[in-house]
Amino acid sequence: MVKRRRHWRGKDGKRGFRAWIERVAEYKMADRGRRNRAMVRDSKRVASQEQADNVLSAIEQNELQPNLAAELSEDLERLDDALDLVPEQDRVLIIRLRLNGEAPDVVAASLGITKQTMRVQLHRALAKLSIGMERERTQ
C-alpha cells in the first residue's frame, strides 16, 4: 500500500503521499462512524429487551397498575388475533425468532433455507403482522 502512494490521485487531483494519507484518514473516520452507529443500535436493542423483560416480570407478579395491565392485555389480544391472520410459515418465523428468541442460524437451518432468505421472509412476515394489528386496532 505504501508503494502505491506515489501514483495515488486524491479527490482534488493532488498526487502523492498527502492525498494517500488524507484518504486513509477518511476511511478511518467512516469506519469509526459505522462502529459507533452499530454500538448505539445494539445498545438500544439490549435496552428494549430489558424493558420488555421488566414488563413481563411485572405482569407475572401482578405489580402493574390496572390501566397499564388492561392496555397490555388488549395489545396481547390484538397480537394473538393478528398472528392468526398471518400464514403458517410466517407465524413460525415470528414466533421462533421474535418471541422465543432463537438464533437466526438455527431457525434458517431447521427450515432448510438460507439466512438471507429467512431475513427477507421475516421482514415480510412482520409487515403482514403490522398490517393485521392495525386492522385489529381500527375495528
ChimeraX attribute file (.defattr): number of C-alpha atoms within 10 A of each C-alpha:
attribute: neighborCount
match mode: 1-to-1
recipient: residues
	/A:1	6
	/A:2	8
	/A:3	8
	/A:4	10
	/A:5	15
	/A:6	14
	/A:7	12
	/A:8	18
	/A:9	16
	/A:10	16
	/A:11	10
	/A:12	7
	/A:13	9
	/A:14	12
	/A:15	15
	/A:16	15
	/A:17	18
	/A:18	15
	/A:19	20
	/A:20	21
	/A:21	15
	/A:22	13
	/A:23	16
	/A:24	12
	/A:25	12
	/A:26	12
	/A:27	12
	/A:28	12
	/A:29	12
	/A:30	12
	/A:31	12
	/A:32	12
	/A:33	12
	/A:34	11
	/A:35	12
	/A:36	12
	/A:37	12
	/A:38	12
	/A:39	12
	/A:40	11
	/A:41	12
	/A:42	12
	/A:43	12
	/A:44	12
	/A:45	12
	/A:46	12
	/A:47	12
	/A:48	12
	/A:49	12
	/A:50	12
	/A:51	12
	/A:52	12
	/A:53	12
	/A:54	12
	/A:55	16
	/A:56	14
	/A:57	13
	/A:58	14
	/A:59	16
	/A:60	10
	/A:61	9
	/A:62	11
	/A:63	11
	/A:64	16
	/A:65	10
	/A:66	10
	/A:67	9
	/A:68	11
	/A:69	16
	/A:70	12
	/A:71	11
	/A:72	16
	/A:73	13
	/A:74	13
	/A:75	15
	/A:76	12
	/A:77	14
	/A:78	18
	/A:79	18
	/A:80	13
	/A:81	15
	/A:82	20
	/A:83	23
	/A:84	13
	/A:85	15
	/A:86	19
	/A:87	12
	/A:88	11
	/A:89	12
	/A:90	19
	/A:91	19
	/A:92	17
	/A:93	24
	/A:94	21
	/A:95	13
	/A:96	15
	/A:97	16
	/A:98	14
	/A:99	9
	/A:100	10
	/A:101	10
	/A:102	13
	/A:103	11
	/A:104	18
	/A:105	13
	/A:106	13
	/A:107	18
	/A:108	17
	/A:109	12
	/A:110	9
	/A:111	13
	/A:112	10
	/A:113	12
	/A:114	13
	/A:115	16
	/A:116	12
	/A:117	11
	/A:118	20
	/A:119	14
	/A:120	11
	/A:121	16
	/A:122	20
	/A:123	15
	/A:124	13
	/A:125	21
	/A:126	19
	/A:127	13
	/A:128	18
	/A:129	24
	/A:130	15
	/A:131	15
	/A:132	19
	/A:133	20
	/A:134	14
	/A:135	12
	/A:136	15
	/A:137	11
	/A:138	6
	/A:139	5
